[in-house]
Amino acid sequence: ASLSFNFRLGHSSVCNIIKESCCAIWQALQPEYDKSPDSPQDWMKNSDDLEKIWNFSNCI
């Protein structure tokens, strides 16, 4: 079953609702969770954390 059928909405309405919801979630969470490192030390910390947590070395 599709979302359109489950909620008795048109396909384009469901597409618009999903698009708007994703944009709102991105705008709310991006500043907190998708920050780019500002300094070389921040890049190295990210690399070290990646290796510690996931045992996955990273080349920067």
Legacy VTK file of the C-alpha trace (Angstrom):
# vtk DataFile Version 3.0
C-alpha trace
ASCII
DATASET POLYDATA
POINTS 60 float
0.000 0.000 0.000
1.211 3.493 -0.732
1.170 6.589 1.445
-1.248 8.181 -1.000
-3.690 5.327 -0.536
-3.195 5.014 3.234
-3.891 8.687 3.888
-6.349 9.160 1.020
-4.262 11.952 -0.498
-3.135 12.555 -4.035
0.307 11.378 -5.107
1.550 14.937 -5.693
0.233 16.036 -2.278
2.174 13.273 -0.544
5.300 14.180 -2.535
5.008 17.833 -1.491
4.417 16.959 2.164
7.465 14.668 2.215
9.628 17.284 0.471
8.549 20.050 2.870
9.046 17.779 5.899
12.542 16.774 4.802
13.504 20.418 4.204
12.213 21.426 7.650
14.092 18.576 9.349
17.279 19.469 7.453
17.037 23.164 8.369
16.454 22.320 12.030
19.179 19.695 12.434
21.876 20.717 9.934
23.517 23.473 12.029
23.885 21.094 14.980
24.792 17.804 13.310
26.392 18.615 9.965
29.024 21.181 10.853
32.218 21.282 8.862
35.387 21.505 10.925
36.834 25.019 11.093
40.464 24.267 11.850
43.044 21.579 11.112
42.802 20.485 14.753
39.064 19.900 14.346
39.715 17.786 11.240
42.264 15.709 13.146
39.876 15.260 16.083
37.194 13.999 13.693
39.689 11.607 12.149
40.807 10.322 15.557
37.206 9.902 16.720
36.358 7.959 13.569
39.250 5.604 14.197
38.464 5.154 17.913
34.737 4.598 17.534
34.614 2.593 14.306
38.176 1.247 14.087
38.333 2.843 10.652
41.374 4.917 9.842
40.869 8.007 7.736
43.216 9.957 5.489
42.881 13.717 5.645
LINES 1 61
60 0 1 2 3 4 5 6 7 8 9 10 11 12 13 14 15 16 17 18 19 20 21 22 23 24 25 26 27 28 29 30 31 32 33 34 35 36 37 38 39 40 41 42 43 44 45 46 47 48 49 50 51 52 53 54 55 56 57 58 59
